[in-house]
């Protein structure tokens, strides 16, 4: 049996939100995992939105320099970073697992298919901004930077606590 996935058409407004509003207050280190096969890993003049929190406390996108970009809002303010030129060797349409590990006060690590490919310094922040909001899969917000391709899994993981905080897994979808 084939592994389930959702196809996103790359059109503004065509995205998915989680059906619940999980409390996304992670009081320490956390990771974001994205298993996908976008039509392109090198969007050129735009961005590709993979996963964000509806209220905007974090977002993972590609940007126009073949980089994976993250934006997080923490108790110490906003942190933005880029892992530069990391998608240049990824074939368009190929499936990869992107994992970003946020180790507060230390760094953020980018792993592609389990291999560390880049790191970035992180400030002294200690927690994501608290709130109960849906995860948005396939865009930066409800109408910008749409994802085009296959999405297999997106999840937010508390690395120091209970594990998965919120996820989007097509295997869990039940159609009427």
Secondary structure, DSSP 8 states (H G I E B T S, - for coil): -----EEEE--TT--EE-SS--B----S-EEEEEEEEES-S--SSS-EEEEEETTSSEEEEE-TTS-EEEEEEETTEEEEEEETT-STTS-TT--EEEEEEEETTTEEEEEETTEEEEEEE--S--SB---B--EEESSSBTTBS--EEEEEEEEEEETTTTEEEEEEEGGG----
